[in-house]
Amino acid sequence: MKDITVVFHLAALIGIPFSYRSPESYVATNVVGTLNVLEEARRLARVRVLITSTSEVYGTAEYVPIDERHPLKAQSPYAATKIAADQLAHSYVRSYGLPCTIVRPFNTYGPRQSARAIIPSIIVQLLSGAEHVKVGSLDPTRDLVFVQDTVEGFCRIAECDGSLGEEINIATGFEASMSSVADLLIRHVNPAAIVVEDSERVRPQTSEVQRLLGDNAHLRRLTGWVPSVGLEEGLSRTIEWFRTSGCAMEYKARDYNI
């Protein structure tokens, strides 16, 4: 961080199902790793830090749209480690005056995303010729943010002094069920395919976050940010990237069955 003025801290273990199997590795990376970043930023004369949080810290919505005042509820070891990292960041703001912001993206998707995530997982299966597409639970809804809009949100927050010490959602304010997303992807790639629920991909019942719909009013007030890519366009661009990049088979071999 020497001679650096702004740090975007995005490093994390993110696969929720894997956090059930190896919670200690999530604590080591997401909590201790964040502590290391914060401590080094403090040591080097208050480097500005953007901590990447997640909408998973809210758990299933108690009200919608979810604003930054919504209670935090860990429904997986992954979510618990992200809450801990957020609270560490707040402690460094209050204890040391570290210029830090908690950035809370809702579900980012788009080109280059790991095939462990649901949207690229479905795309990879479809482009690989599968006619029975395996997914986890289809009922949960998510606020899906195209990666270009997420990046724009981060950049605007980094340039906004009013964001210091704040928690800020990056969300579209719209939600889509996993079932409707799967249907859209099938329609774009192979209308003959059908969805099959894979029990191994279903979270434990009390751990599944059923509804995430974000409120972006705070971000809009501070920076003027609004999402620019709608869901259909974003999915189309993501499919096209996987189709033309030649990565579908590589992702299938490397990520999908891990």
C-alpha atoms as an extended CHARMM CRD file, in Angstrom:
* protein
*
       258  EXT
         1         1  MET       CA              0.0000000000        0.0000000000        0.0000000000  PROA      1               0.0000000000
         2         2  LYS       CA              2.9790000000        2.3560000000        0.0620000000  PROA      2               0.0000000000
         3         3  ASP       CA              2.2120000000        5.5090000000       -1.9660000000  PROA      3               0.0000000000
         4         4  ILE       CA             -1.3670000000        4.2680000000       -2.5430000000  PROA      4               0.0000000000
         5         5  THR       CA             -4.2560000000        6.5950000000       -1.7200000000  PROA      5               0.0000000000
         6         6  VAL       CA             -7.2770000000        4.3010000000       -2.2110000000  PROA      6               0.0000000000
         7         7  VAL       CA             -7.5810000000        0.5550000000       -1.6170000000  PROA      7               0.0000000000
         8         8  PHE       CA            -10.4700000000       -1.5040000000       -3.0030000000  PROA      8               0.0000000000
         9         9  HSD       CA            -10.5420000000       -4.5250000000       -0.6910000000  PROA      9               0.0000000000
        10        10  LEU       CA            -12.3310000000       -7.2520000000       -2.6520000000  PROA      10              0.0000000000
        11        11  ALA       CA            -10.3260000000      -10.3080000000       -1.5680000000  PROA      11              0.0000000000
        12        12  ALA       CA            -12.5660000000      -12.9550000000        0.0220000000  PROA      12              0.0000000000
        13        13  LEU       CA            -13.7160000000      -16.5290000000        0.0090000000  PROA      13              0.0000000000
        14        14  ILE       CA            -17.2210000000      -16.2320000000       -1.4310000000  PROA      14              0.0000000000
        15        15  GLY       CA            -18.7070000000      -19.6570000000       -2.1760000000  PROA      15              0.0000000000
        16        16  ILE       CA            -21.4900000000      -20.0040000000        0.3810000000  PROA      16              0.0000000000
        17        17  PRO       CA            -21.8440000000      -23.8180000000        0.1420000000  PROA      17              0.0000000000
        18        18  PHE       CA            -18.1230000000      -24.2290000000        0.8230000000  PROA      18              0.0000000000
        19        19  SER       CA            -18.4360000000      -22.1590000000        4.0050000000  PROA      19              0.0000000000
        20        20  TYR       CA            -20.5310000000      -24.9540000000        5.5080000000  PROA      20              0.0000000000
        21        21  ARG       CA            -17.6510000000      -27.3710000000        4.9760000000  PROA      21              0.0000000000
        22        22  SER       CA            -14.7080000000      -25.1810000000        5.9380000000  PROA      22              0.0000000000
        23        23  PRO       CA            -15.8030000000      -22.2250000000        8.0940000000  PROA      23              0.0000000000
        24        24  GLU       CA            -12.3510000000      -21.7810000000        9.5850000000  PROA      24              0.0000000000
        25        25  SER       CA            -10.8580000000      -20.9300000000        6.1900000000  PROA      25              0.0000000000
        26        26  TYR       CA            -13.5620000000      -18.2710000000        5.7180000000  PROA      26              0.0000000000
        27        27  VAL       CA            -12.6980000000      -16.7300000000        9.0730000000  PROA      27              0.0000000000
        28        28  ALA       CA             -8.9830000000      -16.7370000000        8.1840000000  PROA      28              0.0000000000
        29        29  THR       CA             -9.5290000000      -15.0620000000        4.8020000000  PROA      29              0.0000000000
        30        30  ASN       CA            -12.5420000000      -12.8250000000        5.3140000000  PROA      30              0.0000000000
        31        31  VAL       CA            -11.9890000000      -11.6920000000        8.9080000000  PROA      31              0.0000000000
        32        32  VAL       CA             -8.2450000000      -11.9460000000        9.5360000000  PROA      32              0.0000000000
        33        33  GLY       CA             -7.5200000000      -10.9100000000        5.9550000000  PROA      33              0.0000000000
        34        34  THR       CA             -9.6330000000       -7.7780000000        6.3980000000  PROA      34              0.0000000000
        35        35  LEU       CA             -7.8920000000       -7.0390000000        9.6840000000  PROA      35              0.0000000000
        36        36  ASN       CA             -4.5450000000       -7.1720000000        7.8630000000  PROA      36              0.0000000000
        37        37  VAL       CA             -5.7520000000       -4.6960000000        5.2360000000  PROA      37              0.0000000000
        38        38  LEU       CA             -7.1790000000       -2.2940000000        7.8130000000  PROA      38              0.0000000000
        39        39  GLU       CA             -4.0810000000       -2.4450000000       10.0030000000  PROA      39              0.0000000000
        40        40  GLU       CA             -1.7270000000       -1.7590000000        7.1170000000  PROA      40              0.0000000000
        41        41  ALA       CA             -3.9210000000        1.1310000000        5.9310000000  PROA      41              0.0000000000
        42        42  ARG       CA             -3.8470000000        2.5930000000        9.4450000000  PROA      42              0.0000000000
        43        43  ARG       CA             -0.0650000000        2.1850000000        9.6760000000  PROA      43              0.0000000000
        44        44  LEU       CA              0.4770000000        3.9510000000        6.3520000000  PROA      44              0.0000000000
        45        45  ALA       CA             -1.0380000000        7.2900000000        7.2940000000  PROA      45              0.0000000000
        46        46  ARG       CA             -4.7160000000        6.5780000000        6.8130000000  PROA      46              0.0000000000
        47        47  VAL       CA             -4.9680000000        5.0960000000        3.3470000000  PROA      47              0.0000000000
        48        48  ARG       CA             -8.5880000000        5.2620000000        2.2250000000  PROA      48              0.0000000000
        49        49  VAL       CA            -10.2160000000        1.8030000000        2.1540000000  PROA      49              0.0000000000
        50        50  LEU       CA            -13.3720000000        0.5170000000        0.5060000000  PROA      50              0.0000000000
        51        51  ILE       CA            -14.4070000000       -2.7330000000        2.2100000000  PROA      51              0.0000000000
        52        52  THR       CA            -16.4540000000       -5.0220000000       -0.0340000000  PROA      52              0.0000000000
        53        53  SER       CA            -19.3750000000       -6.3730000000        1.9500000000  PROA      53              0.0000000000
        54        54  THR       CA            -22.3500000000       -8.3530000000        0.6010000000  PROA      54              0.0000000000
        55        55  SER       CA            -26.1310000000       -8.2900000000        0.6640000000  PROA      55              0.0000000000
        56        56  GLU       CA            -25.9640000000      -11.7340000000        2.3180000000  PROA      56              0.0000000000
        57        57  VAL       CA            -25.2750000000       -9.9670000000        5.6330000000  PROA      57              0.0000000000
        58        58  TYR       CA            -28.9430000000       -8.9170000000        5.7320000000  PROA      58              0.0000000000
        59        59  GLY       CA            -30.3100000000      -12.4700000000        5.6050000000  PROA      59              0.0000000000
        60        60  THR       CA            -33.8490000000      -12.9750000000        4.3350000000  PROA      60              0.0000000000
        61        61  ALA       CA            -35.4870000000       -9.5650000000        4.0530000000  PROA      61              0.0000000000
        62        62  GLU       CA            -37.5280000000       -8.4350000000        7.0580000000  PROA      62              0.0000000000
        63        63  TYR       CA            -38.7580000000       -5.5580000000        4.8990000000  PROA      63              0.0000000000
        64        64  VAL       CA            -38.1640000000       -4.4280000000        1.3220000000  PROA      64              0.0000000000
        65        65  PRO       CA            -36.4820000000       -2.6870000000       -0.2200000000  PROA      65              0.0000000000
        66        66  ILE       CA            -33.5650000000       -3.4030000000        2.1040000000  PROA      66              0.0000000000
        67        67  ASP       CA            -31.8040000000       -0.2070000000        3.1370000000  PROA      67              0.0000000000
        68        68  GLU       CA            -28.5940000000        0.1390000000        5.1320000000  PROA      68              0.0000000000
        69        69  ARG       CA            -30.5430000000        0.2550000000        8.4230000000  PROA      69              0.0000000000
        70        70  HSD       CA            -31.8870000000       -3.2770000000        7.9230000000  PROA      70              0.0000000000
        71        71  PRO       CA            -30.8350000000       -5.6870000000       10.7080000000  PROA      71              0.0000000000
        72        72  LEU       CA            -27.8600000000       -7.9410000000        9.9900000000  PROA      72              0.0000000000
        73        73  LYS       CA            -28.5010000000      -11.6810000000       10.2120000000  PROA      73              0.0000000000
        74        74  ALA       CA            -25.9340000000      -14.3380000000        9.4050000000  PROA      74              0.0000000000
        75        75  GLN       CA            -27.6040000000      -17.3270000000        7.7560000000  PROA      75              0.0000000000
        76        76  SER       CA            -24.3270000000      -18.9750000000        6.7230000000  PROA      76              0.0000000000
        77        77  PRO       CA            -20.7600000000      -19.0430000000        8.0230000000  PROA      77              0.0000000000
        78        78  TYR       CA            -19.8340000000      -16.9560000000        4.9730000000  PROA      78              0.0000000000
        79        79  ALA       CA            -22.3120000000      -14.2220000000        5.9440000000  PROA      79              0.0000000000
        80        80  ALA       CA            -21.0590000000      -14.2960000000        9.5420000000  PROA      80              0.0000000000
        81        81  THR       CA            -17.4920000000      -13.6350000000        8.4170000000  PROA      81              0.0000000000
        82        82  LYS       CA            -18.5860000000      -10.7280000000        6.2290000000  PROA      82              0.0000000000
        83        83  ILE       CA            -20.5220000000       -9.1730000000        9.1120000000  PROA      83              0.0000000000
        84        84  ALA       CA            -17.4190000000       -9.5350000000       11.2760000000  PROA      84              0.0000000000
        85        85  ALA       CA            -15.2710000000       -7.8730000000        8.6080000000  PROA      85              0.0000000000
        86        86  ASP       CA            -17.7460000000       -4.9820000000        8.3250000000  PROA      86              0.0000000000
        87        87  GLN       CA            -17.7260000000       -4.4600000000       12.0750000000  PROA      87              0.0000000000
        88        88  LEU       CA            -13.9200000000       -4.5030000000       12.1630000000  PROA      88              0.0000000000
        89        89  ALA       CA            -13.9370000000       -1.7500000000        9.5570000000  PROA      89              0.0000000000
        90        90  HSD       CA            -16.3650000000        0.3150000000       11.6370000000  PROA      90              0.0000000000
        91        91  SER       CA            -14.1280000000       -0.1460000000       14.6730000000  PROA      91              0.0000000000
        92        92  TYR       CA            -11.1480000000        1.2550000000       12.7490000000  PROA      92              0.0000000000
        93        93  VAL       CA            -13.2190000000        4.2600000000       11.6850000000  PROA      93              0.0000000000
        94        94  ARG       CA            -14.2680000000        4.9570000000       15.2810000000  PROA      94              0.0000000000
        95        95  SER       CA            -11.0150000000        4.0260000000       17.0010000000  PROA      95              0.0000000000
        96        96  TYR       CA             -8.4250000000        5.4100000000       14.5970000000  PROA      96              0.0000000000
        97        97  GLY       CA            -10.3040000000        7.7280000000       12.2660000000  PROA      97              0.0000000000
        98        98  LEU       CA             -9.4690000000        5.5010000000        9.2910000000  PROA      98              0.0000000000
        99        99  PRO       CA            -11.1920000000        6.8240000000        6.1400000000  PROA      99              0.0000000000
       100       100  CYS       CA            -13.1740000000        3.7270000000        5.2910000000  PROA      100             0.0000000000
       101       101  THR       CA            -16.4670000000        2.8620000000        3.5810000000  PROA      101             0.0000000000
       102       102  ILE       CA            -18.4710000000       -0.3790000000        3.6650000000  PROA      102             0.0000000000
       103       103  VAL       CA            -19.6480000000       -1.0470000000        0.0940000000  PROA      103             0.0000000000
       104       104  ARG       CA            -22.4760000000       -3.5540000000       -0.0250000000  PROA      104             0.0000000000
       105       105  PRO       CA            -23.1330000000       -4.8680000000       -3.5460000000  PROA      105             0.0000000000
       106       106  PHE       CA            -26.1790000000       -6.9940000000       -4.0960000000  PROA      106             0.0000000000
       107       107  ASN       CA            -25.7750000000       -9.9450000000       -6.4750000000  PROA      107             0.0000000000
       108       108  THR       CA            -23.2280000000       -8.9570000000       -9.0990000000  PROA      108             0.0000000000
       109       109  TYR       CA            -23.1280000000      -10.9850000000      -12.3170000000  PROA      109             0.0000000000
       110       110  GLY       CA            -21.5560000000      -10.7200000000      -15.7530000000  PROA      110             0.0000000000
       111       111  PRO       CA            -18.5910000000      -11.8020000000      -17.8750000000  PROA      111             0.0000000000
       112       112  ARG       CA            -15.7090000000      -13.6370000000      -16.1540000000  PROA      112             0.0000000000
       113       113  GLN       CA            -17.7610000000      -14.6480000000      -13.1190000000  PROA      113             0.0000000000
       114       114  SER       CA            -16.8720000000      -18.0220000000      -11.6250000000  PROA      114             0.0000000000
       115       115  ALA       CA            -19.0740000000      -20.8490000000      -12.8550000000  PROA      115             0.0000000000
       116       116  ARG       CA            -19.7850000000      -21.7030000000       -9.2320000000  PROA      116             0.0000000000
       117       117  ALA       CA            -22.3190000000      -18.8480000000       -9.2420000000  PROA      117             0.0000000000
       118       118  ILE       CA            -25.8070000000      -19.6640000000      -10.4790000000  PROA      118             0.0000000000
       119       119  ILE       CA            -25.9700000000      -17.5240000000      -13.6480000000  PROA      119             0.0000000000
       120       120  PRO       CA            -22.6620000000      -18.6720000000      -15.1980000000  PROA      120             0.0000000000
       121       121  SER       CA            -23.3630000000      -22.2030000000      -13.9710000000  PROA      121             0.0000000000
       122       122  ILE       CA            -26.5800000000      -22.3110000000      -15.9790000000  PROA      122             0.0000000000
       123       123  ILE       CA            -24.9290000000      -20.6630000000      -19.0030000000  PROA      123             0.0000000000
       124       124  VAL       CA            -22.0140000000      -23.1000000000      -18.9710000000  PROA      124             0.0000000000
       125       125  GLN       CA            -24.3660000000      -26.0810000000      -18.7870000000  PROA      125             0.0000000000
       126       126  LEU       CA            -26.4950000000      -24.7700000000      -21.6490000000  PROA      126             0.0000000000
       127       127  LEU       CA            -23.5360000000      -23.9090000000      -23.8830000000  PROA      127             0.0000000000
       128       128  SER       CA            -22.0710000000      -27.3510000000      -23.1670000000  PROA      128             0.0000000000
       129       129  GLY       CA            -25.2120000000      -28.9310000000      -24.6230000000  PROA      129             0.0000000000
       130       130  ALA       CA            -26.9910000000      -29.9880000000      -21.4360000000  PROA      130             0.0000000000
       131       131  GLU       CA            -30.7470000000      -30.3220000000      -21.8220000000  PROA      131             0.0000000000
       132       132  HSD       CA            -31.3220000000      -30.9930000000      -18.1210000000  PROA      132             0.0000000000
       133       133  VAL       CA            -29.9280000000      -27.9530000000      -16.3320000000  PROA      133             0.0000000000
       134       134  LYS       CA            -29.0630000000      -28.6090000000      -12.6820000000  PROA      134             0.0000000000
       135       135  VAL       CA            -29.7280000000      -25.8180000000      -10.2130000000  PROA      135             0.0000000000
       136       136  GLY       CA            -30.3260000000      -25.3540000000       -6.5050000000  PROA      136             0.0000000000
       137       137  SER       CA            -33.4440000000      -23.7330000000       -5.0820000000  PROA      137             0.0000000000
       138       138  LEU       CA            -35.4940000000      -21.8100000000       -7.6560000000  PROA      138             0.0000000000
       139       139  ASP       CA            -37.7090000000      -19.8460000000       -5.2740000000  PROA      139             0.0000000000
       140       140  PRO       CA            -35.2930000000      -17.2470000000       -3.8030000000  PROA      140             0.0000000000
       141       141  THR       CA            -35.2840000000      -13.7850000000       -5.3440000000  PROA      141             0.0000000000
       142       142  ARG       CA            -32.2240000000      -11.6310000000       -5.8620000000  PROA      142             0.0000000000
       143       143  ASP       CA            -31.4200000000       -8.0490000000       -6.8330000000  PROA      143             0.0000000000
       144       144  LEU       CA            -29.0530000000       -8.6830000000       -9.7620000000  PROA      144             0.0000000000
       145       145  VAL       CA            -26.5190000000       -5.9790000000      -10.6160000000  PROA      145             0.0000000000
       146       146  PHE       CA            -24.5220000000       -6.1620000000      -13.8450000000  PROA      146             0.0000000000
       147       147  VAL       CA            -20.7850000000       -5.9640000000      -13.1590000000  PROA      147             0.0000000000
       148       148  GLN       CA            -20.3630000000       -2.7220000000      -15.1310000000  PROA      148             0.0000000000
       149       149  ASP       CA            -22.8320000000       -1.0020000000      -12.8010000000  PROA      149             0.0000000000
       150       150  THR       CA            -21.1650000000       -2.4680000000       -9.7130000000  PROA      150             0.0000000000
       151       151  VAL       CA            -17.7820000000       -1.1270000000      -10.8370000000  PROA      151             0.0000000000
       152       152  GLU       CA            -19.2730000000        2.2880000000      -11.5420000000  PROA      152             0.0000000000
       153       153  GLY       CA            -20.7710000000        2.3050000000       -8.0440000000  PROA      153             0.0000000000
       154       154  PHE       CA            -17.4140000000        1.5080000000       -6.4560000000  PROA      154             0.0000000000
       155       155  CYS       CA            -15.6440000000        4.2260000000       -8.4270000000  PROA      155             0.0000000000
       156       156  ARG       CA            -18.1840000000        6.8780000000       -7.5290000000  PROA      156             0.0000000000
       157       157  ILE       CA            -18.0680000000        5.9250000000       -3.8490000000  PROA      157             0.0000000000
       158       158  ALA       CA            -14.2600000000        6.1490000000       -3.8880000000  PROA      158             0.0000000000
       159       159  GLU       CA            -14.4900000000        9.7130000000       -5.1940000000  PROA      159             0.0000000000
       160       160  CYS       CA            -17.1620000000       10.8210000000       -2.7010000000  PROA      160             0.0000000000
       161       161  ASP       CA            -16.0010000000       12.2660000000        0.6260000000  PROA      161             0.0000000000
       162       162  GLY       CA            -19.5460000000       11.9720000000        1.9350000000  PROA      162             0.0000000000
       163       163  SER       CA            -19.2190000000        8.2060000000        1.8140000000  PROA      163             0.0000000000
       164       164  LEU       CA            -16.5680000000        8.0140000000        4.5540000000  PROA      164             0.0000000000
       165       165  GLY       CA            -17.6910000000        5.9230000000        7.5210000000  PROA      165             0.0000000000
       166       166  GLU       CA            -20.8800000000        4.8860000000        5.7040000000  PROA      166             0.0000000000
       167       167  GLU       CA            -22.4650000000        1.6110000000        4.6740000000  PROA      167             0.0000000000
       168       168  ILE       CA            -23.7030000000        1.8910000000        1.0830000000  PROA      168             0.0000000000
       169       169  ASN       CA            -25.7820000000       -0.5460000000       -0.9550000000  PROA      169             0.0000000000
       170       170  ILE       CA            -25.2070000000       -1.0640000000       -4.6660000000  PROA      170             0.0000000000
       171       171  ALA       CA            -28.5570000000       -2.3940000000       -5.8720000000  PROA      171             0.0000000000
       172       172  THR       CA            -30.9630000000       -2.0000000000       -8.7720000000  PROA      172             0.0000000000
       173       173  GLY       CA            -34.1670000000       -1.8830000000       -6.7290000000  PROA      173             0.0000000000
       174       174  PHE       CA            -35.6150000000       -4.7710000000       -8.7640000000  PROA      174             0.0000000000
       175       175  GLU       CA            -35.7500000000       -8.4640000000       -7.9250000000  PROA      175             0.0000000000
       176       176  ALA       CA            -35.9550000000      -11.6540000000       -9.9730000000  PROA      176             0.0000000000
       177       177  SER       CA            -36.5490000000      -15.2150000000       -8.8570000000  PROA      177             0.0000000000
       178       178  MET       CA            -33.9420000000      -17.8000000000       -9.7170000000  PROA      178             0.0000000000
       179       179  SER       CA            -36.6730000000      -19.6010000000      -11.6360000000  PROA      179             0.0000000000
       180       180  SER       CA            -37.3170000000      -16.5930000000      -13.8840000000  PROA      180             0.0000000000
       181       181  VAL       CA            -33.5790000000      -16.0900000000      -14.4280000000  PROA      181             0.0000000000
       182       182  ALA       CA            -33.1680000000      -19.7320000000      -15.4400000000  PROA      182             0.0000000000
       183       183  ASP       CA            -36.1140000000      -19.3960000000      -17.8450000000  PROA      183             0.0000000000
       184       184  LEU       CA            -34.5780000000      -16.2930000000      -19.4600000000  PROA      184             0.0000000000
       185       185  LEU       CA            -31.2270000000      -18.0140000000      -19.9390000000  PROA      185             0.0000000000
       186       186  ILE       CA            -32.8410000000      -21.1300000000      -21.4020000000  PROA      186             0.0000000000
       187       187  ARG       CA            -34.8850000000      -19.0120000000      -23.7870000000  PROA      187             0.0000000000
       188       188  HSD       CA            -31.7280000000      -17.2540000000      -25.0140000000  PROA      188             0.0000000000
       189       189  VAL       CA            -29.5570000000      -20.3790000000      -25.4030000000  PROA      189             0.0000000000
       190       190  ASN       CA            -31.6370000000      -23.5480000000      -25.8040000000  PROA      190             0.0000000000
       191       191  PRO       CA            -35.4270000000      -23.3820000000      -25.4440000000  PROA      191             0.0000000000
       192       192  ALA       CA            -35.6030000000      -27.1870000000      -25.4190000000  PROA      192             0.0000000000
       193       193  ALA       CA            -33.7200000000      -27.4400000000      -22.1230000000  PROA      193             0.0000000000
       194       194  ILE       CA            -35.4650000000      -27.9380000000      -18.7880000000  PROA      194             0.0000000000
       195       195  VAL       CA            -34.4770000000      -27.1270000000      -15.2150000000  PROA      195             0.0000000000
       196       196  VAL       CA            -33.8350000000      -29.9070000000      -12.7170000000  PROA      196             0.0000000000
       197       197  GLU       CA            -33.4100000000      -29.1760000000       -9.0110000000  PROA      197             0.0000000000
       198       198  ASP       CA            -30.2110000000      -30.7240000000       -7.6720000000  PROA      198             0.0000000000
       199       199  SER       CA            -30.5170000000      -31.4870000000       -3.9490000000  PROA      199             0.0000000000
       200       200  GLU       CA            -26.7570000000      -31.1040000000       -3.4910000000  PROA      200             0.0000000000
       201       201  ARG       CA            -27.0570000000      -27.4560000000       -4.5360000000  PROA      201             0.0000000000
       202       202  VAL       CA            -29.8820000000      -26.6250000000       -2.1270000000  PROA      202             0.0000000000
       203       203  ARG       CA            -28.8680000000      -24.8040000000        1.0440000000  PROA      203             0.0000000000
       204       204  PRO       CA            -30.1090000000      -25.9690000000        4.4550000000  PROA      204             0.0000000000
       205       205  GLN       CA            -33.6290000000      -24.6060000000        4.9180000000  PROA      205             0.0000000000
       206       206  THR       CA            -32.8430000000      -22.1300000000        7.6970000000  PROA      206             0.0000000000
       207       207  SER       CA            -29.6880000000      -21.0090000000        5.8900000000  PROA      207             0.0000000000
       208       208  GLU       CA            -31.2950000000      -20.0960000000        2.5650000000  PROA      208             0.0000000000
       209       209  VAL       CA            -31.7860000000      -16.3680000000        2.1010000000  PROA      209             0.0000000000
       210       210  GLN       CA            -35.1820000000      -16.2290000000        0.4410000000  PROA      210             0.0000000000
       211       211  ARG       CA            -35.4350000000      -12.6090000000       -0.6240000000  PROA      211             0.0000000000
       212       212  LEU       CA            -32.9290000000       -9.8480000000       -1.3390000000  PROA      212             0.0000000000
       213       213  LEU       CA            -34.2180000000       -6.6140000000       -2.8410000000  PROA      213             0.0000000000
       214       214  GLY       CA            -32.0030000000       -3.6020000000       -2.3010000000  PROA      214             0.0000000000
       215       215  ASP       CA            -32.6340000000        0.0870000000       -1.7220000000  PROA      215             0.0000000000
       216       216  ASN       CA            -30.0920000000        2.2540000000       -3.5910000000  PROA      216             0.0000000000
       217       217  ALA       CA            -31.3920000000        5.6270000000       -2.3820000000  PROA      217             0.0000000000
       218       218  HSD       CA            -28.3360000000        6.3120000000       -0.2080000000  PROA      218             0.0000000000
       219       219  LEU       CA            -25.9330000000        5.7350000000       -3.1040000000  PROA      219             0.0000000000
       220       220  ARG       CA            -28.0550000000        7.8610000000       -5.4300000000  PROA      220             0.0000000000
       221       221  ARG       CA            -28.1490000000       10.7450000000       -2.9280000000  PROA      221             0.0000000000
       222       222  LEU       CA            -24.3970000000       10.6750000000       -2.4050000000  PROA      222             0.0000000000
       223       223  THR       CA            -23.1840000000       10.1090000000       -5.9660000000  PROA      223             0.0000000000
       224       224  GLY       CA            -26.0530000000       10.2520000000       -8.4610000000  PROA      224             0.0000000000
       225       225  TRP       CA            -25.4140000000        6.6100000000       -9.4300000000  PROA      225             0.0000000000
       226       226  VAL       CA            -28.2080000000        4.7220000000      -11.1860000000  PROA      226             0.0000000000
       227       227  PRO       CA            -27.9900000000        1.2910000000      -12.8270000000  PROA      227             0.0000000000
       228       228  SER       CA            -27.5440000000        1.4560000000      -16.5870000000  PROA      228             0.0000000000
       229       229  VAL       CA            -27.8530000000       -2.2030000000      -17.6460000000  PROA      229             0.0000000000
       230       230  GLY       CA            -31.1800000000       -4.0200000000      -17.2930000000  PROA      230             0.0000000000
       231       231  LEU       CA            -31.4480000000       -7.7140000000      -16.5110000000  PROA      231             0.0000000000
       232       232  GLU       CA            -32.2560000000       -8.9540000000      -20.0190000000  PROA      232             0.0000000000
       233       233  GLU       CA            -29.4360000000       -6.9280000000      -21.5640000000  PROA      233             0.0000000000
       234       234  GLY       CA            -27.0100000000       -8.0040000000      -18.8500000000  PROA      234             0.0000000000
       235       235  LEU       CA            -27.8580000000      -11.6840000000      -19.2580000000  PROA      235             0.0000000000
       236       236  SER       CA            -27.5350000000      -11.3880000000      -23.0350000000  PROA      236             0.0000000000
       237       237  ARG       CA            -24.1000000000       -9.7780000000      -22.7250000000  PROA      237             0.0000000000
       238       238  THR       CA            -23.0050000000      -12.4310000000      -20.2330000000  PROA      238             0.0000000000
       239       239  ILE       CA            -24.1350000000      -15.2800000000      -22.5040000000  PROA      239             0.0000000000
       240       240  GLU       CA            -22.3360000000      -13.7140000000      -25.4340000000  PROA      240             0.0000000000
       241       241  TRP       CA            -19.1020000000      -13.4050000000      -23.4730000000  PROA      241             0.0000000000
       242       242  PHE       CA            -19.1700000000      -17.0670000000      -22.4660000000  PROA      242             0.0000000000
       243       243  ARG       CA            -20.1180000000      -18.0700000000      -26.0030000000  PROA      243             0.0000000000
       244       244  THR       CA            -17.3740000000      -16.1170000000      -27.7650000000  PROA      244             0.0000000000
       245       245  SER       CA            -14.5690000000      -16.2710000000      -25.2140000000  PROA      245             0.0000000000
       246       246  GLY       CA            -14.1620000000      -20.0270000000      -25.4870000000  PROA      246             0.0000000000
       247       247  CYS       CA            -14.2800000000      -20.2590000000      -21.7140000000  PROA      247             0.0000000000
       248       248  ALA       CA            -17.4310000000      -22.3510000000      -21.3530000000  PROA      248             0.0000000000
       249       249  MET       CA            -15.7210000000      -25.7260000000      -21.5630000000  PROA      249             0.0000000000
       250       250  GLU       CA            -12.7600000000      -24.5420000000      -19.5170000000  PROA      250             0.0000000000
       251       251  TYR       CA            -15.0730000000      -23.2500000000      -16.8010000000  PROA      251             0.0000000000
       252       252  LYS       CA            -17.0700000000      -26.4630000000      -16.8960000000  PROA      252             0.0000000000
       253       253  ALA       CA            -13.9630000000      -28.5550000000      -16.2820000000  PROA      253             0.0000000000
       254       254  ARG       CA            -12.3310000000      -26.2370000000      -13.7830000000  PROA      254             0.0000000000
       255       255  ASP       CA            -15.1520000000      -24.8550000000      -11.6670000000  PROA      255             0.0000000000
       256       256  TYR       CA            -18.4960000000      -26.4780000000      -12.1810000000  PROA      256             0.0000000000
       257       257  ASN       CA            -17.9210000000      -29.8800000000      -10.6030000000  PROA      257             0.0000000000
       258       258  ILE       CA            -15.6020000000      -28.7720000000       -7.7870000000  PROA      258             0.0000000000
